[in-house]
Amino acid sequence: MTNHNKKMQIQIANEYKNENYRQTVWRRFKHHKLAGISLIVLVLLCSAALLAPWIAPYPPDEIVGSFASAPSKDFWLGTDQIGRDVFSRLLYAMRISLLVGLMATLISTVIGVLLGLIAGYFGGVIDMVIMRFTDMIMSFPYILLVLVAASIFKPGLWTIILILGFVDWPGIARLVRGNVLNLRESNFVKSSIVAGMPLRHILFSEILPNTVAPILVYATSVVALSILDEAALSFLGMGVQPPTASLGNMLNGAQSLTVLTKQPWLWVPPGFLIIIVVIAINFIGDALRDALDPTTRKEK
Amino acid sequence: MSHILEVKGLTTAFTGDYGTDITVDHVDFYVDRGEVVCIVGESGCGKSVTSLSIMGLLNRGGAVIDGSVLFDGKNLLGLTEKELDEIRGNRMTMIFQDPLTSLNPVFTIGSQITESIRIHQKLEKEESRKRAIQILQKVGMPDAEAAMKKYPHTLSGGMRQRAMIAMALSCQPALIIADEPTTALDVTIQAQIMKQLQELQKELGMAMILITHDIGLVARMADRVYVMYAGQMIEHAQVKDLFLAPKHPYTKALLATVPGIYDSPERKLASITGVVPEKYDTIQGCRFADRCPYMKEKCLTYEDNEILENGHEVRCCRVGEWEAS
């Protein structure tokens, strides 16, 4: 190794020495080019969705133009079959889809983490009961479950969020349980028991922080899945109900052959957006996994 | 004055796929306030299991099936987890072998010690932080204030063990169990840390149980020594008596394994032939018999402890007899 190289390395090492965990994660995250781009895209899309009331040129649910007109300078992405502006609807649809994705993930993560922690820490009968229940939910063909639930309860935004939230948690519960099984035998948990720490402290302040990284990574994939599921359900008419726009029920129009062949502006943009969002979230999840794992030491 | 800790007939069993093993078999010992008691023995003879049993920390499958553990006159084995938590940490604590895995990797040293003080002593955050720094300084952590902000993996082994000791001492317990506290460290650091631990023990008037297989450490630290073999206490004596005149062939063999500084260069390191039998709870008679050079017929049926003068206890039927042969 040349002298210059050595100097460089020492310099780099010194630079990294004083950074805290968050800075390390952020530095590693930035090494992922695709994830960086994905993050930018996602931030743009999210802000567009958040700012929809100000950005959207027309109210989303009102008839503002002629039926099914092709994109023009007044209607950037054309209008749908009853004359609503597609671009405005798309912005509001993003709001709904992201809301569904995030809220469903939040609900399923909370349920999964709680059940996983309890099952893993206490073991025995409690573990058995919780995990068999988890297996049951997992083995159920869930699109069927969702369809049944959607037909029993009034379909709508919050119904679908709750349904998806209550269906997606088994994966997280298993993940957390597996980690807790390992962690509860570790010496630092034992030393907190020895130190007479209360159970609540041990579960939430000792064990949980050690398993946040895998939960975070898994949660990103649940967000993507929930968005896809919402799209699928809304496409089938069981999800978000019109006139409220969601990416899924905008695709619904493509069920008719004329729309599919003659009016691509009605279904290409929402379909494209779904793909972009899901891919971006998955890339970010990938990069997070690498960045949060303390054993990866690639510094290039 | 009553003993701070008195263990009577402690028996711990592990149940696995192949049946039940009794790993600790009717162990009796006691610790007085302010004294250092060593438990020595080879690997796999039940030292650690004894300490885990006292602390109520046995892994799944392990359970205390007989005996009592009296801490300050209260039987720990009959307490609920909640009542135990009152005693653990506040009055009695433990230092583990491996300091890296004994500290939570996602928190700084400072936050871990502070938290422990805050919960037990019910102090304000700022007050706890000050105390944490004081304790870190006491255990010889250089630049304690900066060390508060460090994560365990950025510290050296010696520093980690100091942090562990600081955490254990943070609530000034009456009894501390140190399970091979310096096994993972090199000799120079070991000497420093043990010295510091001994000073703190004297200063705070704590009782300490030191579990080790390092005979040199025993000689330096202990007031009294228990020798453990195959799940039983086989000899108990004041440290001087034990080193000057071991009454059990195993103790003698154990002492003989220590190389001396005046040994001739040709001297081979002594070892005890064989290993601790893996399943020792079914052995009849003396459990050391098959490795003992002085074994006689009657050893195969002998079970009891013999008490000599000065509370010197030995579990050997040929005591006073084997030295001559």
Interface residues (C-beta under 8 A of the other chain):
Chain A: Y21 G123 E185 S186 N187 F188 K190 S191 S192 I193 V194 A195 G196 M197 P198 L199 H201 S205 E206 P209 N210 V212 P294
Chain B: M55 L57 N59 R60 E81 L84 D85 E86 I87 R88 G89 N90 T93 M94 F96 D98 T101 S102 L103 N104 P105 V106 F107 E115 S116 I119 H120 Y151 H153 M164 M167 A168 C171
